[in-house]
Amino acid sequence: MASDREDFTLCGPSSHLTNLDWANENHQRCVAACLVQGIYIVERDRQLQREGSQALASPWWDSFHFKLIRRLIDDADFSIFGAIYEFKPPQDTTTVESKAPRYVIAFRGTLTKPGSISRDLELDIHIIRNGLHRTSRFDIAMQAVGSMATSVGASNLWITGHSMGAAMALLAGKTLAKTGVYVKSFLFNPPFVSPPIERISNERVRSGLRIAGSLRNLSEDPLKALSLWLPDIHVNPGDHLCSEYIGFFEHRGNMEQLGYGAGIVERMAMQHSLGGLLMDAMGVSNAVDVQEPVHVIPSAKLIVNRTASEDYKEAHGIHQWWRDDQDLVSNIYLFK
């Protein structure tokens, strides 16, 4: 039986998107979140063999005049983890959709229902160990993003994802940005895999831990090439998987006020990622194929949902990002 949360008519965006304004950043966010939800549902349709009138996925993209032109399929379990959408506005459209993307690549996160859970959890572990870049799923994703950016131009492409899918989109975007190619990105609840400093209640303790980490081994920052890329990172303080982004960027601002460079904080995050700590504890060397944690990013537009959540599931859910009754606060953090 289908969940009500899978049905666009029951839980999709309300009437605030009836007249879609592509110049409105809130509308952009809502559409990007719905396209990600479409990936979750198209995979559930596949698992439950829902076809024809029983399938629930297509309204999540049809409603905004997108067409799903390619499914991205995992080579291990054959699950659909992403897709490429093409924007197909009505031919009688008189307004110029200058802010609309021509193409969007979207990635889902972990499905906790039977069918894909084992493969998804395996990839979650790779994220913890900073090894997502070594997985075949990321290879497929990166090939899709790279080829589309080359063929249609980065300015005509969006990438988006939720949870594990946000990590996938973030890593793909970072990889392109290191070559000077910048793609507009909407990242929902991306994992920040580090000790949960943000959840420590004592402000002095939190600040002390961050400053102590920031002042260790101050070598040249390797992330300057990424500084011109400004992804939209959406987080909820009630979601412990992504809430440390809040403290990460706020702390960096505090360090800059104290006269320290922004690169110090990125360096601290790389040195103290949870994956690194776990591997050190197990005596596992990561000297071969060194990769900075996916979450380390020098510049970003951080959108925080301050609306109180009933539980972790709600705080981590994709549904919050297309609602129009949320208390969202945004700040831009630029690398200096």
Secondary structure, DSSP 8 states (H G I E B T S, - for coil): ---GGG-HHHHS--GGGSS--TT-HHHHHHHHHHHHHHHHHHHHHHHTT--GGG--STHHHHTTTEEEEEEEE-TTT--EEEEEEEE---TT--S--TTS-SEEEEE-----STTTHHHHHHHHHHHHTT-GGGSHHHHHHHHHHHHHHHHH-GGGEEEEEETHHHHHHHHHHHHHHTTT---EEEEES----S--GGG-S-HHHHHHHHHHHHTSS----TTGGGTT---EEEE-TT-TTTTHHHHHHHHHHHHHHTT--THHHHHHHHHT-HHHHHHHHTT----TT----TT--S-EEEEEE-S--SSHHHHH-SGGGG-SS--EEEEEE---
